[in-house]
Each structure stands twice: as structure tokens, then as C-alpha cells.
């Protein structure tokens, strides 16, 4: 053995003797540091975002969710240094847009606006092209908002007790319009009928625009939807507000009674949130979550949400995940009690 080789062995032995187990840790850490998979993941998270982002809205343009997405997109673009484009993919009670997102790479560049509908769909469809709990990572509960029940002025009711009495005397005669089957408005009315022993006729439209046209024309008895779409017509005397679908009055509409004031235990709050494709690296989830929570706390964003009748929440991914599970359980139970069977 050469002198040089013997010297190297003595150095190695000395290191092993001094370091002991720590020496093993050094070797392991070196191995981890050069793991190609971890290097790639770390580099991907550090480089995020590497291109423009998209926010998918599973509804037609012009609605409240679309407006919220655009407000968030503008602020998120400034924070991340990349354009954030809002893309509408409506259809089949949000199923079209949701399925589109779950088939994309889990790289954080595509966000999905989700609503109460994602918790309702499992009760209405025996088979969905996705499993929300398996295929999506909830990112943040953005806001909650009441729905507003309003009647055409020709309907002689002004309060919820008036409405219940009037409806009970005319089972199956009064019709109510919503933006579609399986929407938050639809299930809110199913719950109201169950709890007040009334029977109404649901007329689902493809979006709130056509529904609004019919009730303003006197072809429908009532409509239930987000408040912001009704307030201008209420102020003009073309519609009459009856109640909001909450347990207590909402700060956005303090003058309108809550259904829960008259029907004990009733609450059907609509909500809006943001999700990602499941499997998105946790570093990217954490960054987007942090930015979005910061954005929704901005005074101008809060004011915009309140003007639309929404209250900002801005919770964590874990909290939002638990919330969606509880909402899914609730609406499955409500719709089963109402006799609504899932479509095959």
C-alpha cells in the first residue's frame, strides 16, 4: 500500500471515529441532497410560477363568482409576477369545469373556483367523472353569502309567514326560478319546503339571466339567487324581497329578515372557494394559500365582497377541506329527506 493510500485510510478512520453516527448522517444527507426527484421538486417549487396562471370559473361570465375571480386574479397577478387569466367553462352544474381541472397537471398553474354545488353534486349524481375529495386540494374558503328569496309584486306576500301561509294554501301552484338544478338556490328551497310543509314547483334555468327575464315579465312567482343580482330590481320596485336564507340577518342586507328567524334551525348559506388539482406540491399550495389569505384581507377587496352581499372568510386549506366534507354530508341528508334521488 502506498504512503498516500495509507494516509487516506488514516483520515477516513479518524473521521469515522470522531463523527460516529453523525458520519452516517452526513453520508445520508449527501445522498438526499443529490436525489434527482427531490432536486426536481425543489426546483419546480422555487420556479413557481413559470408561466401565466388560469382561474377556471365553472359558470357563465358576468355572475358573482366570475367577478370575484377577476378581483382575485388581478391581485394575484401583481403578487406572483405573472398574468392570471380568468376562463369560464360552464356546464352540467359545474361538472364540466371541474372535470377539466382534475385532468390537468398538478403544477399549481390552474386554480378552480368552487361553490356549494361541489358539495351538492354527490347527492344528485350517482356517478361523477371525478371524486372531489380525491382529485382536488381545497385551497381557501373565499366567502359566504346568503341567497335572497324575492317575489314578483303580483304575489300578495311581504313576509316569510305570509309566504308560507300563501304557499300551503296552494300546493304545487307556485313556481320558483333558479339558475339550475343542483344549485345552492335549488337545495335551499328544498330545505325550506321540507321544514315548512310546503310544495312548490322548481323551474331550473340555464343561468340566472333567463330566469331574471321571466320573473320580471311576471311569468314566475318567485326567484332565489345571490342578492347582488336582485337589488337593483328591488330598489326599482320590480321585485319584493321576502327573506335571506340564513339563520340570522346578514350585514350586507340588515333590513331583510332571515328565514332562520321564523323557521328554527334553518340555514342554507351559499359559499365560494378556490381549489387546486390534487397532488400539487405542498410548497406551491402554501404559497398560493398565503397570498390569497393576504389578498382577501385587503380593505378594497373586503368592500367589494360586501357590496356583492358576501362576507370574506379566507381560511386555510385544512379548514376548507373539513368544511367541504361537512357540507357534503349535510346536503346529501337534506336531499334524501326531500326525496331527491341521484341520477344514474
Secondary structure as UniProt FT lines:
FT   HELIX           3..19
FT   HELIX           21..33
FT   HELIX           36..47
FT   STRAND          53..57
FT   TURN            61..62
FT   HELIX           64..80
FT   STRAND          84..88
FT   TURN            92..94
FT   HELIX           95..102
FT   STRAND          110..115
FT   HELIX           117..124
FT   HELIX           132..135
FT   STRAND          136..145
FT   STRAND          147..152
FT   TURN            153..154
FT   HELIX           160..168
FT   TURN            169..173
FT   STRAND          175..178
FT   TURN            181..182
FT   HELIX           184..196
FT   STRAND          201..204
FT   HELIX           208..216
FT   TURN            217..218
FT   STRAND          222..226
FT   HELIX           227..229
FT   HELIX           231..235
FT   TURN            236..237
FT   STRAND          239..244
FT   HELIX           251..253
FT   TURN            254..255
FT   HELIX           259..261
FT   TURN            264..265
FT   STRAND          270..277
FT   TURN            278..279
FT   HELIX           282..296
FT   HELIX           299..307
FT   TURN            308..309
FT   STRAND          310..312
FT   HELIX           317..337
FT   TURN            338..339
//
